[in-house]
Every structure is written in structure tokens, then in C-alpha cells.
């Protein structure tokens, strides 16, 4: 991998543009989960130690190219200042004279956080003029935002094309190292767990995983489509009926490849997503007026038994509607099962990472990715634009 570490670059007294992923959940202007901020701290602190003039840039939410107070990075900057125990300057934009003055007035070891990149349509459009306006801030470019590496946006692709000295931060390198182990030569048996809502969202990764795993455990609403394809009646459950032929094709490919494809044998059902409780039934006996909202205890035990034999584990996607405590047992139980196994375990971001945090076992997982979409595309074998931009 022809990517330099930022440790190889001369940062002292230089404006160091660090693309971070501070796309954190906010409620009423308060941060609900600061995991992504904490994940970037080692790179930021190392830049400070080396005398860099640190210019942080991130997106937050989907403001559709327009400034929005609800999606300002100000709460993030305040939290970052607490974590770093130092001032973090907050210009009111990411480009323009005001931002430029703040950046050019930085002294060695100072930190500023530019305002939300997506307040400008040029960010998502990878507009050259916007990329050049951002690049004015940079003498050195560092990408530590794996969660945005699958987006061909200006700060991810456009800016590094304009900066000669560029490299990856500590978090980016860690992500590529662990996910690379799953791609290159995973120790066998290799077990993958795929959940979430839609088969259509994960066709590529399912087909790629079937080429290298020994077992594929399928849960969440996407398992409903596989069960439907096998002829089971699932009441009012969410099903992609038009994807049934695809599900049958994937099951046939698994059989041909000698891959164990495990589906739920029992499930938790209720009449609505916000029900206070559910009932465990076999997949052969889902009531016509109820929906599947979690895997059942027998399925969890079966999945756990298969995981205990694994040497390598990859997990992406919840087993049910775990945001509701009534339907969280499958997902949280699976997180604890993954943590039990003495294997290389990689959790692919998003809801799975939230489940690992909620179950209190994050410290026992080898690697919890900060990028859900990026980790999936990496596992599909795709070239991530943000990674390719560092190789040029």
C-alpha cells in the first residue's frame, strides 16, 4: 500500500489540514455519542505534539449545501476542546476570508475546527473551485476519516490532489490494517454475520464474502427475504419480495461454495415496531397479523455455537430492531457472543458498533470500525476514493 503515514511528513510550523469524521449524533444541540471525536484524538494530539498548526475539517448531517444552525460543528468543537484540554478555534465558515484569517493566524500547536463542509454544495459535488478554496488552508494534508473514505467529495478527493505532501492518520491506518486482514488472508474458519434491513443494500458484500468465508450468519429484516424465498409465511414482516430470486441465487452459491448459510429458526414477533414486548415463535409459525422484529434465543444459541469455532469474524448489521429494548436481545446477545471468542473480530460500524457499545463489550472486540458504508465497500473489494487519493 503506497500510502504515507502522517508520521513521515514534516508537520512542524506547517498548516496541517486533517480531514476527520465528526459526523456525530446531535439532539437539541447536544452530542449524544462522542465516539467518533474520541477516535480522532490520537492523530490530533500527535499533530499538536509535533508542532503542527492543526486545521480540522468535517461534515455533519445532511444540510443540503446550505448553512443550518442545527448542523453546526460548534458543539463538536466545544467537546473537542474539553477532550484536548485546550482551546479550539471555531471560524464561522470553512472557506472565505474569515476562515482564512483564523487559519493563517494559528501558531504551532494551535487547533481550529472549520465549520461544516456540507454547508457548501461544492463539498459533495467535489467541485474544483471549492477544493481549491479549502486547499488554501493546507501545506500538508492528512486523512483520518475512514468513515468518509468511500465518498468522492472535495475534502476527501479534491484537496489531496492539490497538496503534494499527504498521508493517512492513525485511525485511517488502523482501519485499513484490520479490514485488510479480512481481505488478504483471513485465518480460518472465517465467519461473517450480516444483518440490517435490506438484501439490496448488501448484494456486493454478500457475494464477495461467499468467496472467502466458511459460514455466513444472516439476521435482521434481510433474513426475512431469505426465509420468504424458502417459502415461509412471515405475517406483516418487512420483506423485499422482488429480491427473493436474488436470495435463492445467493443460497445456491453458498451451497456450491461449501459455505454454511445460517438463517433464523425462531424469531421474536409483535404487531408493531414500538410494541412493549414480543413473543418467541418458530419461523414456521409467524402469526399473519404480526411481524418479525428480532432473532429468537434458539437462533442466537445456534449463531453463538458457530462463532465459537471461528478464528476470524466480521459483523455488519443488527439482528433486529435493537433500538427498542423489547427487541434488543438478539443483537446485544450476538455482540456478547462475538466478544467471547478468541478470534480476530471486526465490527463494521453503524448500528453494529452502537450495539457493541451498548452491550459493554467494545474493549473485547479486536476492531470496531468507524465507517459502516466504507467498511462494506472495502469488504466488497472496491477501491475507496479517499484511500486512492492518498496513493497518488
C-alpha positions as CSV (number, residue, x, y, z in Angstrom):
1,X,0.0,0.0,0.0
2,X,1.8,3.1,-1.2
3,X,0.3,5.5,1.4
4,X,2.5,7.5,3.7
5,X,1.8,7.8,7.4
6,X,1.4,11.4,8.6
7,X,4.3,10.5,10.9
8,X,6.6,10.6,7.8
9,X,5.6,14.1,6.9
10,X,7.2,17.3,8.2
11,X,4.4,19.0,10.3
12,X,6.3,21.5,12.4
13,X,5.1,25.0,12.0
14,X,3.0,24.0,9.0
15,X,-0.7,24.3,8.4
16,X,-1.8,20.6,8.6
17,X,-5.3,20.0,7.1
18,X,-6.7,17.0,8.9
19,X,-9.9,15.5,7.4
20,X,-11.7,13.9,10.4
21,X,-15.1,12.3,10.7
22,X,-17.0,14.2,13.3
23,X,-20.5,13.3,12.0
24,X,-21.8,12.6,15.5
25,X,-25.5,12.3,16.6
26,X,-26.9,15.5,18.0
27,X,-30.1,16.1,19.9
28,X,-31.1,19.6,20.9
29,X,-27.6,20.9,20.1
30,X,-26.0,18.3,22.5
31,X,-23.8,15.4,21.4
32,X,-25.4,12.0,22.1
33,X,-22.3,9.9,21.3
34,X,-18.7,11.3,21.1
35,X,-17.1,8.0,19.9
36,X,-16.0,9.5,16.6
37,X,-14.4,12.5,18.2
38,X,-12.5,10.3,20.6
39,X,-11.4,8.1,17.7
40,X,-9.6,11.0,16.1
41,X,-7.8,12.2,19.3
42,X,-4.6,10.2,18.9
43,X,-3.9,11.7,15.4
44,X,-4.8,15.2,16.6
45,X,-2.7,15.0,19.7
46,X,0.2,13.7,17.8
47,X,0.0,16.6,15.3
48,X,-0.1,19.0,18.3
49,X,3.0,17.3,19.8
50,X,4.9,17.7,16.6
51,X,4.2,21.5,16.4
52,X,1.7,21.4,13.6
53,X,-0.8,24.2,13.1
54,X,-3.9,21.9,13.1
55,X,-6.8,22.7,10.7
56,X,-9.6,20.1,11.3
57,X,-12.4,19.7,8.7
58,X,-15.5,17.5,8.8
59,X,-19.1,17.2,7.6
60,X,-22.1,16.8,9.9
61,X,-25.5,15.6,8.9
62,X,-27.1,16.4,5.6
63,X,-27.7,20.2,5.4
64,X,-28.1,20.0,1.6
65,X,-25.4,22.6,0.8
66,X,-26.9,25.3,3.0
67,X,-25.9,26.7,6.4
68,X,-28.0,25.3,9.2
69,X,-27.6,26.1,12.9
70,X,-28.9,22.6,13.8
71,X,-25.9,21.1,12.0
72,X,-23.2,23.5,13.1
73,X,-20.0,21.9,14.3
74,X,-19.9,24.3,17.3
75,X,-21.0,21.6,19.8
76,X,-18.3,19.3,18.4
77,X,-15.6,22.0,18.8
78,X,-16.6,22.6,22.4
79,X,-16.5,18.9,23.2
80,X,-13.2,18.6,21.4
81,X,-11.7,21.4,23.5
82,X,-12.8,19.6,26.7
83,X,-11.2,16.3,25.5
84,X,-7.9,18.0,24.4
85,X,-7.9,20.4,27.4
86,X,-7.0,23.3,25.1
87,X,-8.7,26.0,23.1
88,X,-10.2,25.0,19.7
89,X,-10.8,28.0,17.4
90,X,-14.1,27.9,15.5
91,X,-14.4,30.1,12.4
92,X,-17.9,30.6,11.2
93,X,-17.3,29.0,7.8
94,X,-14.9,26.5,6.2
95,X,-13.8,28.8,3.4
96,X,-13.6,32.6,2.7
97,X,-11.6,35.4,4.3
98,X,-12.8,34.8,7.9
99,X,-11.8,31.2,7.9
100,X,-8.5,32.0,6.1
101,X,-7.6,34.7,8.7
102,X,-8.2,32.2,11.6
103,X,-6.1,29.5,9.9
104,X,-3.2,31.8,8.9
105,X,-3.1,33.3,12.4
106,X,-2.5,29.8,14.0
107,X,0.6,29.2,15.9
108,X,2.5,26.0,16.4
109,X,0.3,23.5,18.3
110,X,-2.9,25.6,17.8
111,X,-6.1,23.9,16.7
112,X,-9.0,25.2,14.7
113,X,-12.1,23.3,13.5
114,X,-13.6,24.6,10.3
115,X,-17.4,24.9,10.0
116,X,-19.4,22.1,8.4
117,X,-18.1,21.3,5.0
118,X,-21.5,20.4,3.7
119,X,-22.8,23.9,4.2
120,X,-21.4,24.3,0.7
121,X,-22.8,22.3,-2.3
122,X,-19.2,22.1,-3.6
123,X,-18.2,19.5,-1.0
124,X,-20.5,16.7,-2.1
125,X,-20.1,17.7,-5.7
126,X,-16.3,17.5,-5.5
127,X,-16.2,21.0,-7.1
128,X,-12.8,22.0,-8.1
129,X,-13.2,25.6,-7.0
130,X,-14.4,24.6,-3.6
131,X,-11.5,22.1,-3.2
132,X,-9.1,24.9,-4.1
133,X,-10.7,27.2,-1.5
134,X,-10.1,24.5,1.1
135,X,-6.6,23.7,-0.1
136,X,-5.6,27.3,0.7
137,X,-5.6,26.3,4.3
138,X,-3.2,23.4,3.8
139,X,0.5,22.9,3.5
140,X,0.1,19.3,4.5
141,X,-2.9,17.0,4.1
142,X,-3.9,14.2,6.5
143,X,-6.9,12.0,6.0
144,X,-8.1,10.3,9.3
145,X,-11.8,10.0,8.2
146,X,-12.2,6.4,7.2
147,X,-16.0,6.8,7.6
148,X,-16.0,9.3,4.7
149,X,-13.3,7.5,2.5
150,X,-16.0,5.9,0.3
151,X,-17.2,9.4,-0.7
152,X,-15.7,11.2,-3.7
153,X,-16.1,14.6,-2.1
154,X,-14.0,17.7,-2.3
155,X,-12.3,17.4,1.1
156,X,-11.7,13.7,0.6
157,X,-10.6,13.6,-3.1
158,X,-10.3,17.1,-4.4
159,X,-8.0,18.6,-1.8
160,X,-5.3,15.8,-1.6
161,X,-4.9,16.1,-5.4
162,X,-3.8,19.7,-4.8
163,X,-1.4,19.0,-1.9
164,X,1.9,17.4,-2.6
165,X,2.6,16.2,1.0
166,X,-0.2,14.0,2.2
167,X,-0.7,10.9,4.3
168,X,-3.0,8.8,6.5
169,X,-3.7,9.4,10.1
170,X,-3.6,6.7,12.9
171,X,-7.3,5.8,12.7
172,X,-7.2,5.5,8.9
173,X,-4.2,3.2,9.0
174,X,-5.8,1.1,11.8
175,X,-9.0,0.7,9.7
176,X,-7.1,-0.4,6.6
177,X,-4.9,-2.7,8.6
178,X,-7.7,-4.7,10.2
179,X,-10.1,-4.7,7.2
180,X,-7.1,-5.7,5.1
181,X,-6.5,-8.8,7.2
182,X,-10.0,-9.9,6.3
183,X,-9.4,-9.4,2.6
184,X,-5.9,-10.7,2.2
185,X,-5.5,-14.0,4.2
186,X,-8.1,-14.4,7.0
187,X,-7.4,-17.2,9.4
188,X,-9.9,-20.0,9.1
189,X,-12.6,-20.7,10.0
190,X,-13.9,-17.3,8.9
191,X,-17.4,-16.5,9.9
192,X,-19.3,-13.4,8.7
193,X,-22.5,-12.0,10.3
194,X,-24.7,-9.8,8.1
195,X,-27.8,-8.1,9.3
196,X,-29.8,-4.9,8.7
197,X,-32.8,-4.1,6.7
198,X,-32.2,-4.8,3.0
199,X,-30.6,-7.5,0.9
200,X,-30.4,-5.0,-1.9
201,X,-28.0,-2.8,0.2
202,X,-25.6,-5.6,0.7
203,X,-25.6,-7.7,-2.5
204,X,-22.0,-6.8,-3.3
205,X,-20.6,-7.7,0.1
206,X,-22.6,-10.9,0.4
207,X,-21.3,-12.2,-3.0
208,X,-17.8,-11.2,-2.1
209,X,-18.0,-12.8,1.4
210,X,-19.2,-16.1,-0.1
211,X,-15.9,-16.4,-1.9
212,X,-13.9,-16.4,1.4
213,X,-16.0,-17.3,4.4
214,X,-16.7,-20.7,5.9
215,X,-20.1,-19.6,7.3
216,X,-22.5,-16.7,6.8
217,X,-25.0,-15.9,9.5
218,X,-27.9,-13.8,8.3
219,X,-30.2,-11.8,10.6
220,X,-32.2,-8.7,10.7
221,X,-35.0,-7.8,8.3
222,X,-32.9,-9.0,5.4
223,X,-33.2,-12.6,6.8
224,X,-36.9,-12.2,6.2
225,X,-36.3,-12.0,2.5
226,X,-34.2,-15.2,2.6
227,X,-36.9,-17.0,4.6
228,X,-39.6,-15.7,2.2
229,X,-37.5,-17.1,-0.6
230,X,-37.6,-20.5,1.1
231,X,-41.4,-20.4,1.2
232,X,-42.0,-19.3,4.8
233,X,-45.0,-17.0,5.6
234,X,-43.9,-14.1,7.8
235,X,-47.0,-12.2,8.5
236,X,-46.6,-8.4,8.2
237,X,-42.8,-8.5,8.3
238,X,-40.7,-6.3,6.1
239,X,-39.7,-8.3,3.1
240,X,-38.1,-7.4,-0.3
241,X,-40.3,-9.8,-2.3
242,X,-38.7,-8.7,-5.6
243,X,-35.3,-9.8,-4.2
244,X,-36.4,-13.4,-3.5
245,X,-34.8,-14.7,-6.7
246,X,-31.5,-13.0,-5.6
247,X,-31.8,-14.6,-2.2
248,X,-32.3,-18.0,-3.8
249,X,-29.3,-17.4,-6.0
250,X,-27.1,-16.4,-3.0
251,X,-28.2,-19.5,-1.1
252,X,-27.4,-21.7,-4.2
253,X,-23.9,-20.0,-4.4
254,X,-23.3,-20.7,-0.7
255,X,-24.2,-24.4,-1.2
256,X,-21.9,-24.7,-4.3
257,X,-19.0,-23.0,-2.4
258,X,-19.5,-25.2,0.7
259,X,-20.4,-22.2,2.9
260,X,-22.8,-22.8,5.8
261,X,-25.5,-20.1,5.4
262,X,-27.5,-20.0,8.6
263,X,-30.9,-18.3,8.9
264,X,-33.1,-17.8,11.9
265,X,-35.0,-20.8,13.2
266,X,-37.0,-18.9,15.7
267,X,-37.9,-15.2,15.9
268,X,-39.5,-12.6,18.2
269,X,-42.7,-11.2,16.8
270,X,-45.1,-8.3,17.7
271,X,-47.7,-6.2,16.0
272,X,-45.7,-3.0,15.7
273,X,-42.1,-1.7,15.9
274,X,-42.9,0.2,19.1
275,X,-44.5,-2.7,20.9
276,X,-43.6,-3.1,24.6
277,X,-43.0,-6.8,24.3
278,X,-42.8,-9.6,21.8
279,X,-43.4,-13.4,21.6
280,X,-40.9,-16.0,20.5
281,X,-42.2,-18.3,17.8
282,X,-40.6,-20.7,15.2
283,X,-40.2,-19.3,11.8
284,X,-42.8,-21.8,10.7
285,X,-45.5,-20.2,12.9
286,X,-45.4,-16.4,12.5
287,X,-48.9,-15.0,13.0
288,X,-50.5,-13.4,10.0
289,X,-51.0,-10.1,11.8
290,X,-47.6,-9.8,13.4
291,X,-44.0,-9.0,12.2
292,X,-40.5,-10.4,12.9
293,X,-38.5,-7.9,14.9
294,X,-35.6,-9.9,16.3
295,X,-34.0,-13.3,16.2
296,X,-35.1,-15.8,18.9
297,X,-33.0,-17.5,21.6
298,X,-32.5,-20.7,19.7
299,X,-31.2,-18.8,16.7
300,X,-28.9,-16.8,19.0
301,X,-27.5,-20.0,20.5
302,X,-27.0,-21.6,17.1
303,X,-25.2,-18.5,15.9
304,X,-23.1,-18.4,19.0
305,X,-22.1,-22.1,18.6
306,X,-20.9,-21.4,15.1
307,X,-18.9,-18.3,16.2
308,X,-17.1,-20.3,19.0
309,X,-15.3,-22.3,16.3
310,X,-14.2,-19.2,14.4
311,X,-10.7,-17.7,14.1
312,X,-11.9,-14.6,12.2
313,X,-15.2,-12.8,12.5
314,X,-16.7,-9.9,10.5
315,X,-20.0,-8.4,11.6
316,X,-22.1,-5.7,9.9
317,X,-25.8,-5.1,10.7
318,X,-28.1,-5.7,13.7
319,X,-30.3,-8.8,14.2
320,X,-33.4,-6.8,14.9
321,X,-34.9,-3.5,16.0
322,X,-32.5,-3.2,18.8
323,X,-33.3,0.5,19.5
324,X,-36.4,-0.9,21.2
325,X,-35.4,-2.8,24.4
326,X,-38.1,-5.4,23.7
327,X,-36.3,-6.5,20.5
328,X,-32.6,-5.9,21.5
329,X,-31.8,-9.3,23.0
330,X,-30.7,-10.9,19.7
331,X,-28.3,-8.1,18.7
332,X,-26.9,-7.5,22.2
333,X,-26.5,-11.2,22.8
334,X,-24.7,-11.6,19.5
335,X,-22.3,-8.7,20.5
336,X,-21.5,-10.6,23.7
337,X,-21.0,-13.8,21.8
338,X,-18.5,-12.2,19.4
339,X,-16.6,-10.8,22.4
340,X,-16.4,-14.3,23.9
341,X,-14.5,-15.8,21.0
342,X,-10.7,-15.6,21.0
343,X,-10.6,-14.7,17.3
344,X,-9.8,-11.6,15.2
345,X,-13.1,-9.8,15.4
346,X,-14.0,-6.8,13.3
347,X,-17.3,-5.0,13.6
348,X,-18.3,-2.9,10.6
349,X,-19.5,0.4,12.0
350,X,-23.0,1.9,12.1
351,X,-25.7,0.1,14.2
352,X,-23.4,-2.9,14.9
353,X,-20.8,-0.5,16.5
354,X,-23.7,1.0,18.6
355,X,-24.8,-2.4,19.7
356,X,-21.2,-3.3,20.8
357,X,-21.0,-0.1,22.8
358,X,-24.5,-0.6,24.3
359,X,-23.6,-4.2,25.4
360,X,-20.4,-3.0,27.0
361,X,-18.0,-5.3,25.2
362,X,-16.2,-2.9,22.9
363,X,-12.9,-3.5,24.7
364,X,-13.1,-7.2,23.8
365,X,-13.6,-6.7,20.1
366,X,-10.4,-6.6,18.0
367,X,-11.6,-3.6,16.0
368,X,-14.8,-1.6,15.9
369,X,-14.8,0.3,12.6
370,X,-15.9,4.0,12.5
371,X,-17.2,3.5,8.9
372,X,-20.3,1.4,8.2
373,X,-20.6,2.2,4.5
374,X,-16.9,2.5,3.9
375,X,-16.2,-0.9,5.6
376,X,-18.8,-2.6,3.5
377,X,-17.4,-1.2,0.3
378,X,-13.9,-2.1,1.3
379,X,-15.1,-5.7,2.0
380,X,-16.7,-5.8,-1.4
381,X,-13.2,-5.2,-2.8
382,X,-14.0,-1.7,-4.1
383,X,-11.3,1.0,-4.3
384,X,-12.3,3.7,-1.8
385,X,-11.8,7.2,-3.4
386,X,-10.4,8.7,-0.2
387,X,-7.7,5.9,0.0
388,X,-6.9,6.1,-3.7
389,X,-6.4,9.9,-3.3
390,X,-3.6,9.3,-0.8
391,X,-1.8,6.9,-3.1
392,X,-1.5,9.3,-5.9
